[in-house]
């Protein structure tokens, strides 16, 4: 008996730190479908389970070549994961291609258009907004982003939620058993995840400055993003905290980075939008206390998942001892939920809904 042909899904993704995990997850876990990938080559070292059905490109206009168009025309669905740098493709795509395309928004690729005043930004917003209105559907990393996306790019199409999957080729390095003992000085505070202004580093440092004479260390990852912004953050951090402020400027391997996070006692993510989800989940899995803003979509996201996070606003009132302490049930509960979230089971269910959906 002849085997049924699997539906073909074509994925378009930027080749940054998320790409390996995304591609490997689709190849290893979502096996009811055939997958092909267009991966934008931006210089990251990527580790795929194999290189089959992967096409690298540098400029999005390359997607409009005759061979690539043939693949896009014959596939059943198209997933754009991360709507960055694809404005030429979106502007020139046929209606047939647009109608079977789903866009997975990461956060920065649509929040950046909240205040699109400059001509180039308004032009890109118009192109992306027109594509969103005609495409098969949009995919958000968390439920709360759907409402935010609708405010910026209103549309009547379908909206889904699907997380950025973890890499099934990588095992999470736990380092040690959870430590339920209160931290001891020096108290190490992880601040933010990247050198982007949405991290709101300086307002967070101003909050932490109440304790600048205490035995603390501030670990601040700034290895990618806006380099001019990074200089301002480092200048302010050094001026306010001296050697207690420790910027991390070099990109690390995943194991090295998790070891760095594990070295911290707590984390402050003052991000004013959905961002740093991967970092937050790692800190929760490591049993660390996490502070985020209570006015972003992430606050409700973690609350709905039964995860205990704390408001950055607590740094205005509580003592340092109160801020560093965490209950045993909070640590163990957050760890269990992070392990479940990282297992791929939730992601598989979410992506199956999208792949099985009917195109209207």
BALOTOR-923171 format. One line per 3 residues: number of its first residue (from 1); their letters; for each residue x, y, z of N, C-alpha, C. Coordinates in steps of 0.2 Angstrom, whole numbers, padded with zeros to 4 digits. Layout:
BALOTOR-923171
NUM> A> X,Y,Z,X,Y,Z,X,Y,Z ~ ... .
//
This chain:
BALOTOR-923171
1> XXX> 0004,-0006,0000,0000,0000,0000,0004,0006,0000 ~ 0003,0011,-0004,0007,0017,-0005,0006,0021,0001 ~ 0012,0024,0004,0011,0028,0010,0008,0035,0008 .
4> XXX> 0004,0038,0012,0001,0044,0011,0007,0050,0011 ~ 0006,0054,0006,0011,0060,0006,0010,0065,0012 ~ 0016,0066,0015,0015,0071,0021,0014,0078,0018 .
7> XXX> 0010,0082,0022,0010,0089,0020,0016,0092,0021 ~ 0018,0097,0017,0024,0100,0017,0024,0107,0020 ~ 0027,0109,0025,0028,0115,0028,0034,0118,0027 .
10> XXX> 0034,0124,0024,0040,0128,0023,0041,0133,0028 ~ 0047,0134,0032,0048,0138,0037,0053,0144,0035 ~ 0052,0150,0036,0057,0155,0035,0059,0158,0042 .
13> XXX> 0065,0158,0044,0068,0160,0050,0075,0163,0050 ~ 0076,0168,0054,0082,0171,0054,0087,0167,0058 ~ 0093,0166,0056,0098,0161,0058,0101,0164,0065 .
16> XXX> 0098,0166,0070,0101,0168,0076,0101,0162,0081 ~ 0101,0164,0087,0102,0159,0093,0096,0154,0093 ~ 0090,0156,0091,0084,0152,0091,0084,0147,0086 .
19> XXX> 0087,0148,0080,0086,0144,0074,0088,0137,0075 ~ 0093,0135,0078,0095,0128,0079,0089,0124,0082 ~ 0087,0127,0088,0082,0124,0092,0075,0123,0088 .
22> XXX> 0074,0128,0084,0067,0128,0080,0068,0123,0075 ~ 0073,0123,0071,0074,0118,0065,0074,0111,0068 ~ 0078,0110,0073,0079,0103,0076,0072,0100,0079 .
25> XXX> 0068,0105,0082,0062,0103,0085,0057,0101,0080 ~ 0057,0105,0074,0052,0103,0069,0054,0096,0066 ~ 0061,0095,0065,0063,0089,0061,0062,0083,0066 .
28> XXX> 0063,0084,0072,0063,0078,0077,0056,0077,0080 ~ 0052,0082,0081,0046,0081,0085,0040,0081,0081 ~ 0040,0086,0076,0034,0087,0072,0034,0082,0065 .
31> XXX> 0035,0076,0066,0036,0071,0061,0030,0069,0056 ~ 0024,0072,0058,0018,0070,0054,0019,0074,0048 ~ 0023,0079,0047,0024,0084,0042,0031,0084,0039 .
34> XXX> 0031,0085,0033,0038,0086,0030,0040,0094,0030 ~ 0046,0095,0032,0048,0102,0033,0054,0104,0028 ~ 0053,0110,0026,0059,0113,0022,0060,0120,0026 .
37> XXX> 0066,0122,0026,0068,0128,0029,0072,0133,0025 ~ 0070,0139,0025,0074,0145,0023,0077,0148,0029 ~ 0084,0148,0030,0087,0151,0036,0091,0157,0034 .
40> XXX> 0090,0162,0036,0094,0168,0035,0101,0168,0038 ~ 0106,0168,0034,0113,0168,0037,0115,0174,0039 ~ 0116,0175,0046,0118,0181,0049,0124,0180,0053 .
43> XXX> 0128,0174,0052,0134,0173,0055,0134,0169,0061 ~ 0128,0167,0064,0128,0163,0070,0131,0156,0068 ~ 0134,0153,0073,0136,0146,0072,0130,0141,0074 .
46> XXX> 0127,0138,0069,0121,0134,0070,0122,0127,0070 ~ 0119,0123,0075,0120,0116,0075,0114,0112,0074 ~ 0113,0109,0068,0107,0106,0066,0108,0098,0066 .
49> XXX> 0103,0095,0067,0103,0087,0067,0106,0085,0060 ~ 0104,0088,0055,0106,0087,0048,0105,0093,0044 ~ 0108,0094,0038,0107,0100,0034,0102,0098,0028 .
52> XXX> 0098,0093,0029,0093,0091,0024,0088,0096,0024 ~ 0086,0098,0018,0080,0103,0017,0081,0110,0020 ~ 0087,0112,0021,0089,0118,0023,0092,0123,0018 .
55> XXX> 0089,0128,0016,0092,0133,0011,0094,0139,0015 ~ 0100,0141,0014,0102,0147,0018,0102,0153,0013 ~ 0100,0159,0015,0100,0165,0011,0102,0171,0015 .
58> XXX> 0104,0176,0012,0106,0182,0015,0101,0188,0015 ~ 0098,0189,0009,0093,0195,0008,0087,0192,0006 ~ 0081,0195,0009,0075,0192,0008,0072,0192,0001 .
61> XXX> 0075,0196,-0004,0074,0196,-0011,0076,0189,-0014 ~ 0080,0186,-0011,0082,0179,-0013,0077,0174,-0013 ~ 0072,0175,-0009,0066,0171,-0008,0062,0172,-0014 .
64> XXX> 0063,0177,-0018,0058,0178,-0024,0061,0175,-0030 ~ 0067,0171,-0029,0070,0168,-0035,0065,0163,-0038 ~ 0066,0161,-0044,0062,0156,-0047,0062,0149,-0044 .
67> XXX> 0068,0146,-0042,0068,0140,-0038,0064,0141,-0031 ~ 0066,0146,-0028,0063,0147,-0021,0055,0148,-0021 ~ 0053,0152,-0027,0046,0153,-0027,0042,0146,-0029 .
70> XXX> 0046,0142,-0033,0043,0135,-0034,0041,0131,-0028 ~ 0046,0131,-0023,0045,0128,-0017,0039,0131,-0013 ~ 0039,0138,-0013,0034,0141,-0009,0027,0140,-0012 .
73> XXX> 0027,0139,-0019,0020,0138,-0022,0018,0131,-0021 ~ 0022,0126,-0020,0020,0119,-0020,0018,0117,-0013 ~ 0021,0121,-0008,0020,0118,-0001,0013,0120,0002 .
76> XXX> 0011,0116,0007,0004,0117,0010,0004,0123,0014 ~ 0009,0124,0018,0009,0130,0023,0016,0133,0023 ~ 0016,0140,0025,0022,0143,0026,0022,0146,0033 .
79> XXX> 0027,0145,0037,0028,0148,0043,0034,0153,0043 ~ 0032,0160,0044,0038,0165,0045,0039,0165,0053 ~ 0044,0163,0055,0046,0164,0062,0051,0170,0063 .
82> XXX> 0048,0175,0066,0052,0181,0067,0051,0186,0061 ~ 0047,0191,0061,0045,0195,0055,0050,0201,0054 ~ 0057,0199,0055,0062,0204,0054,0065,0203,0046 .
85> XXX> 0067,0209,0044,0070,0209,0037,0067,0206,0031 ~ 0060,0205,0032,0057,0202,0026,0052,0206,0022 ~ 0054,0213,0022,0049,0217,0019,0049,0217,0012 .
88> XXX> 0054,0216,0009,0054,0215,0001,0050,0208,-0001 ~ 0051,0203,0003,0047,0197,0002,0040,0198,0003 ~ 0038,0201,0008,0031,0203,0010,0028,0207,0004 .
91> XXX> 0032,0212,0002,0029,0217,-0003,0028,0214,-0010 ~ 0032,0209,-0011,0032,0205,-0018,0028,0199,-0018 ~ 0026,0196,-0012,0023,0189,-0012,0016,0189,-0015 .
94> XXX> 0015,0184,-0019,0008,0183,-0022,0003,0182,-0017 ~ -0003,0183,-0019,-0009,0182,-0014,-0009,0175,-0012 ~ -0008,0170,-0017,-0008,0163,-0016,-0003,0161,-0010 .
97> XXX> 0003,0164,-0010,0008,0163,-0005,0006,0166,0002 ~ 0003,0172,0001,0001,0176,0008,-0004,0172,0011 ~ -0009,0169,0007,-0015,0166,0010,-0013,0160,0014 .
100> XXX> -0007,0157,0013,-0006,0151,0017,0000,0152,0021 ~ 0002,0158,0023,0007,0160,0027,0005,0162,0034 ~ 0008,0159,0039,0007,0161,0046,0013,0165,0049 .
103> XXX> 0012,0170,0052,0018,0174,0055,0019,0173,0062 ~ 0024,0170,0065,0025,0169,0072,0029,0175,0074 ~ 0026,0180,0078,0029,0186,0080,0033,0184,0087 .
106> XXX> 0039,0187,0087,0044,0185,0093,0043,0191,0098 ~ 0041,0197,0096,0040,0202,0101,0043,0209,0098 ~ 0049,0209,0098,0053,0215,0095,0051,0216,0088 .
109> XXX> 0049,0211,0084,0047,0212,0077,0040,0216,0076 ~ 0036,0216,0082,0030,0220,0081,0030,0226,0086 ~ 0032,0225,0092,0032,0230,0097,0036,0236,0095 .
112> XXX> 0041,0235,0090,0045,0241,0088,0041,0246,0084 ~ 0035,0244,0082,0030,0248,0078,0025,0252,0082 ~ 0026,0251,0089,0021,0255,0093,0022,0262,0092 .
115> XXX> 0028,0265,0090,0029,0272,0089,0033,0273,0083 ~ 0030,0271,0077,0033,0272,0071,0032,0279,0068 ~ 0037,0283,0070,0036,0290,0067,0040,0291,0061 .
118> XXX> 0046,0288,0061,0051,0290,0055,0048,0287,0049 ~ 0050,0290,0043,0047,0288,0036,0048,0280,0035 ~ 0054,0278,0036,0056,0271,0035,0052,0266,0039 .
121> XXX> 0051,0268,0045,0047,0264,0050,0040,0264,0048 ~ 0037,0269,0046,0030,0269,0044,0029,0265,0037 ~ 0034,0266,0033,0034,0262,0027,0034,0254,0028 .
124> XXX> 0038,0252,0033,0039,0245,0035,0032,0243,0038 ~ 0030,0247,0042,0023,0246,0046,0018,0245,0041 ~ 0017,0249,0036,0012,0248,0031,0013,0241,0027 .
127> XXX> 0019,0239,0025,0020,0233,0022,0018,0227,0026 ~ 0020,0227,0033,0019,0222,0037,0012,0221,0039 ~ 0009,0227,0040,0001,0227,0042,-0003,0225,0036 .
130> XXX> -0001,0226,0030,-0005,0224,0024,-0004,0216,0023 ~ 0002,0214,0025,0003,0206,0025,-0001,0203,0030 ~ -0001,0206,0036,-0005,0203,0042,-0012,0202,0040 .
133> XXX> -0015,0207,0037,-0022,0207,0036,-0024,0201,0031 ~ -0020,0200,0026,-0021,0195,0021,-0019,0188,0023 ~ -0014,0187,0028,-0011,0180,0029,-0016,0176,0032 .
136> XXX> -0014,0169,0033,-0018,0164,0035,-0019,0165,0043 ~ -0014,0168,0046,-0015,0168,0054,-0008,0171,0057 ~ -0009,0173,0063,-0003,0176,0067,-0002,0171,0073 .
139> XXX> 0004,0170,0075,0006,0166,0080,0010,0170,0085 ~ 0008,0170,0092,0011,0174,0097,0015,0169,0102 ~ 0020,0171,0105,0023,0167,0110,0019,0166,0116 .
142> XXX> 0015,0171,0118,0011,0171,0124,0004,0174,0122 ~ -0001,0172,0126,-0008,0174,0125,-0008,0182,0125 ~ -0005,0185,0130,-0006,0192,0131,-0003,0196,0125 .
145> XXX> 0001,0193,0121,0004,0197,0115,-0001,0198,0109 ~ -0006,0193,0109,-0011,0194,0104,-0015,0201,0104 ~ -0017,0203,0110,-0020,0209,0111,-0016,0215,0109 .
148> XXX> -0009,0214,0111,-0005,0220,0109,-0004,0220,0102 ~ -0003,0214,0099,-0002,0214,0091,-0008,0217,0088 ~ -0014,0215,0090,-0020,0218,0087,-0021,0225,0088 .
151> XXX> -0018,0228,0093,-0018,0236,0093,-0013,0239,0088 ~ -0008,0235,0086,-0003,0238,0082,-0005,0236,0074 ~ -0007,0230,0074,-0009,0227,0067,-0016,0224,0067 .
154> XXX> -0021,0228,0067,-0028,0225,0067,-0029,0220,0061 ~ -0032,0215,0063,-0034,0210,0057,-0040,0205,0060 ~ -0043,0202,0055,-0049,0198,0056,-0046,0190,0055 .
157> XXX> -0040,0189,0055,-0038,0182,0053,-0037,0178,0060 ~ -0035,0172,0059,-0034,0168,0065,-0028,0170,0069 ~ -0029,0169,0076,-0023,0170,0080,-0021,0164,0085 .
160> XXX> -0015,0162,0085,-0013,0156,0089,-0007,0158,0093 ~ -0006,0154,0098,-0001,0154,0103,0004,0148,0102 ~ 0010,0149,0101,0015,0144,0101,0022,0146,0103 .
163> XXX> 0025,0143,0108,0031,0145,0110,0037,0144,0106 ~ 0042,0147,0107,0048,0146,0103,0051,0139,0106 ~ 0052,0134,0103,0053,0127,0106,0060,0127,0108 .
166> XXX> 0062,0123,0113,0068,0121,0115,0072,0116,0110 ~ 0078,0116,0110,0082,0111,0106,0082,0104,0108 ~ 0078,0100,0105,0078,0093,0108,0085,0089,0107 .
169> XXX> 0090,0092,0104,0097,0089,0104,0101,0091,0110 ~ 0098,0096,0114,0102,0099,0119,0099,0096,0126 ~ 0103,0094,0130,0100,0092,0137,0102,0098,0142 .
172> XXX> 0097,0100,0146,0098,0106,0150,0102,0103,0156 ~ 0108,0108,0157,0113,0106,0162,0110,0109,0169 ~ 0108,0105,0173,0105,0107,0179,0110,0109,0184 .
175> XXX> 0116,0107,0183,0122,0110,0188,0122,0107,0195 ~ 0116,0107,0198,0116,0105,0205,0109,0104,0207 ~ 0107,0101,0213,0101,0101,0215,0098,0108,0218 .
178> XXX> 0092,0109,0218,0089,0115,0220,0092,0117,0227 ~ 0093,0123,0228,0096,0125,0235,0090,0129,0238 ~ 0088,0127,0244,0082,0130,0247,0085,0135,0253 .
181> XXX> 0092,0135,0253,0094,0139,0259,0095,0147,0256 ~ 0094,0151,0261,0094,0158,0258,0101,0160,0256 ~ 0101,0164,0251,0108,0166,0248,0112,0170,0253 .
184> XXX> 0119,0170,0252,0123,0173,0257,0127,0178,0253 ~ 0129,0184,0256,0133,0189,0252,0140,0186,0249 ~ 0142,0189,0244,0139,0194,0240,0132,0192,0236 .
187> XXX> 0127,0196,0237,0121,0194,0233,0122,0196,0226 ~ 0121,0191,0222,0122,0192,0214,0115,0193,0211 ~ 0114,0199,0208,0108,0201,0204,0109,0201,0197 .
190> XXX> 0105,0196,0193,0106,0196,0186,0101,0202,0184 ~ 0103,0206,0179,0099,0212,0177,0098,0211,0169 ~ 0092,0210,0167,0091,0210,0160,0094,0204,0156 .
193> XXX> 0093,0205,0149,0095,0199,0145,0099,0202,0139 ~ 0099,0208,0137,0102,0211,0131,0102,0218,0131 ~ 0106,0221,0126,0107,0228,0126,0102,0232,0122 .
196> XXX> 0096,0231,0124,0090,0234,0120,0087,0239,0125 ~ 0084,0245,0123,0082,0250,0128,0075,0247,0131 ~ 0072,0242,0128,0066,0239,0131,0068,0236,0138 .
199> XXX> 0074,0234,0139,0076,0231,0145,0075,0236,0151 ~ 0075,0243,0149,0075,0248,0154,0080,0247,0160 ~ 0086,0246,0158,0092,0245,0163,0092,0251,0168 .
202> XXX> 0093,0257,0166,0094,0262,0170,0089,0263,0175 ~ 0082,0263,0174,0077,0264,0179,0078,0258,0184 ~ 0080,0252,0182,0081,0247,0186,0087,0248,0191 .
205> XXX> 0092,0250,0188,0098,0252,0192,0097,0257,0197 ~ 0093,0262,0195,0091,0267,0200,0087,0264,0206 ~ 0083,0259,0205,0079,0256,0210,0084,0252,0215 .
208> XXX> 0089,0248,0211,0094,0244,0215,0099,0249,0219 ~ 0099,0255,0217,0104,0259,0220,0103,0261,0227 ~ 0097,0259,0230,0096,0259,0237,0101,0255,0241 .
211> XXX> 0104,0250,0237,0108,0245,0241,0115,0245,0238 ~ 0117,0251,0235,0124,0251,0232,0129,0250,0237 ~ 0128,0252,0243,0133,0251,0248,0133,0244,0252 .
214> XXX> 0128,0240,0250,0128,0233,0252,0133,0229,0248 ~ 0133,0223,0251,0138,0218,0248,0134,0214,0242 ~ 0133,0218,0236,0130,0215,0230,0134,0215,0224 .
217> XXX> 0132,0211,0219,0135,0211,0213,0130,0211,0207 ~ 0130,0215,0202,0125,0216,0197,0128,0213,0191 ~ 0125,0207,0188,0128,0204,0182,0123,0206,0177 .
220> XXX> 0126,0209,0172,0121,0213,0167,0123,0210,0159 ~ 0120,0205,0157,0121,0203,0150,0120,0208,0145 ~ 0125,0210,0141,0124,0215,0136,0128,0213,0129 .
223> XXX> 0127,0207,0128,0132,0204,0122,0129,0205,0115 ~ 0122,0207,0115,0120,0209,0108,0114,0214,0109 ~ 0113,0217,0103,0108,0223,0103,0111,0229,0101 .
226> XXX> 0109,0235,0104,0111,0241,0102,0117,0243,0106 ~ 0123,0244,0102,0129,0245,0105,0130,0252,0108 ~ 0127,0257,0105,0127,0264,0108,0123,0264,0115 .
229> XXX> 0117,0260,0115,0114,0259,0121,0118,0256,0127 ~ 0121,0250,0124,0126,0247,0129,0131,0251,0133 ~ 0134,0256,0129,0139,0260,0132,0136,0265,0137 .
232> XXX> 0129,0267,0136,0126,0271,0141,0125,0267,0147 ~ 0122,0261,0146,0121,0257,0152,0127,0255,0156 ~ 0133,0254,0153,0139,0252,0156,0142,0259,0160 .
235> XXX> 0141,0264,0157,0143,0270,0160,0139,0272,0166 ~ 0133,0271,0166,0129,0273,0172,0130,0268,0177 ~ 0130,0261,0175,0131,0256,0180,0138,0257,0184 .
238> XXX> 0143,0258,0180,0150,0259,0183,0150,0265,0188 ~ 0147,0271,0185,0146,0277,0189,0143,0276,0196 ~ 0137,0272,0196,0133,0271,0201,0136,0266,0206 .
241> XXX> 0138,0260,0203,0140,0254,0207,0148,0253,0207 ~ 0151,0256,0203,0159,0254,0203,0160,0247,0200 ~ 0164,0244,0204,0166,0237,0202,0160,0232,0203 .
244> XXX> 0155,0234,0207,0150,0229,0209,0145,0228,0202 ~ 0146,0233,0198,0142,0232,0191,0147,0228,0186 ~ 0144,0222,0184,0148,0218,0180,0145,0216,0173 .
247> XXX> 0146,0220,0168,0143,0219,0162,0146,0213,0158 ~ 0142,0210,0155,0144,0204,0151,0143,0206,0143 ~ 0149,0207,0140,0149,0210,0134,0150,0204,0128 .
250> XXX> 0153,0199,0130,0155,0194,0125,0149,0188,0125 ~ 0148,0186,0118,0143,0181,0117,0146,0174,0120 ~ 0142,0170,0123,0144,0164,0127,0140,0158,0123 .
253> XXX> 0143,0152,0124,0139,0146,0123,0134,0145,0127 ~ 0129,0141,0126,0123,0140,0130,0125,0137,0137 ~ 0129,0132,0137,0131,0130,0144,0135,0135,0148 .
256> XXX> 0139,0139,0145,0142,0145,0148,0137,0150,0151 ~ 0133,0151,0147,0128,0156,0149,0123,0154,0154 ~ 0121,0147,0154,0117,0145,0160,0121,0144,0166 .
259> XXX> 0128,0143,0166,0132,0143,0171,0132,0150,0174 ~ 0132,0155,0170,0132,0162,0172,0126,0164,0176 ~ 0120,0162,0173,0114,0163,0176,0113,0159,0183 .
262> XXX> 0116,0153,0183,0116,0149,0189,0120,0152,0195 ~ 0125,0156,0193,0129,0160,0198,0125,0166,0201 ~ 0120,0168,0198,0116,0173,0201,0111,0170,0207 .
265> XXX> 0109,0175,0211,0104,0173,0216,0097,0175,0215 ~ 0096,0180,0210,0090,0182,0208,0090,0186,0202 ~ 0085,0187,0199,0085,0191,0192,0080,0196,0192 .
268> XXX> 0082,0202,0189,0077,0208,0188,0077,0209,0181 ~ 0071,0208,0178,0069,0209,0171,0064,0215,0171 ~ 0067,0221,0169,0063,0227,0169,0060,0228,0162 .
271> XXX> 0060,0223,0158,0058,0224,0151,0051,0227,0151 ~ 0050,0232,0146,0043,0235,0146,0039,0232,0141 ~ 0040,0226,0138,0036,0222,0134,0038,0214,0135 .
274> XXX> 0035,0210,0131,0037,0203,0131,0044,0202,0128 ~ 0048,0200,0132,0055,0199,0130,0059,0195,0136 ~ 0064,0191,0134,0068,0188,0139,0065,0181,0142 .
277> XXX> 0060,0179,0138,0056,0173,0141,0061,0167,0142 ~ 0066,0166,0137,0070,0160,0138,0074,0161,0144 ~ 0077,0167,0146,0081,0169,0152,0077,0168,0158 .
280> XXX> 0070,0170,0158,0066,0169,0164,0065,0162,0165 ~ 0063,0158,0160,0062,0151,0161,0068,0147,0164 ~ 0074,0149,0162,0080,0146,0164,0081,0148,0171 .
283> XXX> 0080,0154,0173,0081,0156,0180,0076,0152,0185 ~ 0070,0152,0182,0065,0148,0186,0067,0141,0187 ~ 0069,0138,0182,0071,0131,0182,0077,0130,0187 .
286> XXX> 0081,0135,0187,0087,0135,0192,0085,0136,0199 ~ 0079,0138,0200,0077,0139,0207,0078,0146,0210 ~ 0079,0151,0205,0080,0158,0207,0074,0162,0207 .
289> XXX> 0074,0167,0211,0069,0172,0212,0069,0177,0206 ~ 0063,0178,0203,0063,0182,0197,0058,0188,0198 ~ 0060,0194,0196,0056,0200,0196,0055,0202,0189 .
292> XXX> 0049,0204,0188,0047,0206,0181,0042,0212,0182 ~ 0041,0216,0177,0036,0221,0178,0029,0218,0178 ~ 0024,0221,0182,0017,0219,0182,0013,0222,0177 .
295> XXX> 0016,0226,0172,0011,0230,0168,0013,0227,0160 ~ 0016,0221,0160,0017,0218,0153,0013,0212,0152 ~ 0012,0210,0146,0009,0203,0145,0012,0197,0148 .
298> XXX> 0018,0198,0150,0022,0192,0153,0019,0191,0160 ~ 0017,0196,0164,0014,0195,0171,0008,0190,0171 ~ 0003,0192,0167,-0002,0187,0166,-0001,0180,0164 .
301> XXX> 0004,0180,0159,0006,0174,0156,0009,0169,0162 ~ 0013,0171,0166,0016,0167,0171,0011,0166,0176 ~ 0007,0170,0178,0001,0169,0183,-0003,0164,0181 .
304> XXX> -0005,0164,0174,-0010,0159,0172,-0007,0152,0172 ~ 0000,0151,0171,0004,0145,0171,0005,0143,0178 ~ 0003,0146,0183,0004,0145,0190,0011,0146,0193 .
307> XXX> 0015,0150,0189,0022,0152,0191,0022,0158,0195 ~ 0026,0158,0200,0027,0163,0205,0032,0168,0203 ~ 0031,0174,0201,0036,0179,0199,0034,0185,0204 .
310> XXX> 0039,0190,0204,0038,0195,0209,0038,0202,0205 ~ 0035,0207,0207,0035,0213,0204,0041,0217,0205 ~ 0044,0220,0200,0050,0225,0200,0049,0230,0205 .
313> XXX> 0042,0232,0206,0040,0237,0211,0042,0236,0218 ~ 0043,0229,0220,0045,0227,0226,0052,0230,0228 ~ 0056,0232,0223,0063,0235,0225,0062,0242,0228 .
316> XXX> 0056,0245,0227,0055,0252,0230,0055,0252,0238 ~ 0052,0246,0240,0050,0246,0247,0053,0241,0252 ~ 0055,0235,0249,0057,0229,0253,0064,0230,0255 .
319> XXX> 0066,0227,0260,0073,0226,0262,0077,0222,0258 ~ 0083,0222,0258,0087,0217,0254,0086,0210,0256 ~ 0086,0209,0262,0084,0202,0265,0078,0200,0262 .
322> XXX> 0073,0204,0262,0066,0202,0260,0066,0200,0252 ~ 0070,0204,0249,0071,0203,0241,0074,0197,0239 ~ 0079,0195,0243,0083,0189,0241,0080,0183,0244 .
325> XXX> 0076,0183,0248,0073,0177,0251,0067,0174,0247 ~ 0066,0168,0247,0061,0164,0243,0059,0158,0247 ~ 0052,0157,0246,0050,0151,0250,0051,0144,0246 .
328> XXX> 0052,0139,0250,0054,0132,0247,0048,0130,0242 ~ 0042,0131,0243,0037,0129,0238,0037,0133,0232 ~ 0039,0140,0233,0040,0144,0227,0045,0141,0222 .
331> XXX> 0051,0140,0225,0057,0137,0221,0055,0131,0218 ~ 0052,0126,0222,0051,0119,0219,0045,0119,0214 ~ 0040,0123,0215,0034,0124,0210,0037,0127,0204 .
334> XXX> 0040,0132,0204,0043,0136,0198,0047,0131,0194 ~ 0052,0127,0198,0056,0122,0194,0052,0117,0190 ~ 0047,0114,0194,0043,0109,0190,0039,0112,0184 .
337> XXX> 0037,0118,0185,0033,0121,0179,0038,0123,0173 ~ 0044,0125,0175,0049,0126,0170,0051,0120,0166 ~ 0052,0114,0170,0054,0108,0167,0049,0106,0162 .
340> XXX> 0042,0106,0164,0037,0105,0160,0037,0109,0153 ~ 0037,0115,0154,0037,0120,0149,0043,0119,0144 ~ 0049,0117,0146,0054,0115,0142,0055,0109,0139 .
343> XXX> 0050,0104,0141,0050,0097,0139,0048,0097,0131 ~ 0045,0101,0128,0043,0101,0121,0035,0098,0121 ~ 0032,0096,0126,0026,0093,0126,0021,0098,0124 .
346> XXX> 0021,0104,0127,0017,0110,0126,0018,0112,0119 ~ 0024,0113,0117,0025,0116,0111,0023,0111,0105 ~ 0023,0105,0106,0020,0100,0101,0013,0101,0100 .
349> XXX> 0009,0102,0106,0002,0103,0105,0000,0109,0102 ~ 0004,0114,0103,0003,0121,0101,0004,0121,0093 ~ 0010,0118,0091,0011,0118,0084,0007,0114,0080 .
352> XXX> 0005,0108,0083,0000,0104,0079,-0007,0107,0078 ~ -0009,0111,0082,-0015,0115,0081,-0014,0120,0074 ~ -0009,0123,0074,-0007,0127,0068,-0006,0123,0062 .
355> XXX> -0003,0118,0062,-0001,0114,0056,-0008,0110,0054 ~ -0012,0109,0058,-0019,0105,0056,-0024,0110,0055 ~ -0023,0116,0056,-0028,0121,0054,-0030,0122,0047 .
358> XXX> -0036,0124,0046,-0039,0124,0039,-0037,0132,0036 ~ -0035,0132,0030,-0034,0139,0028,-0040,0141,0024 ~ -0043,0147,0027,-0049,0150,0024,-0048,0153,0017 .
//
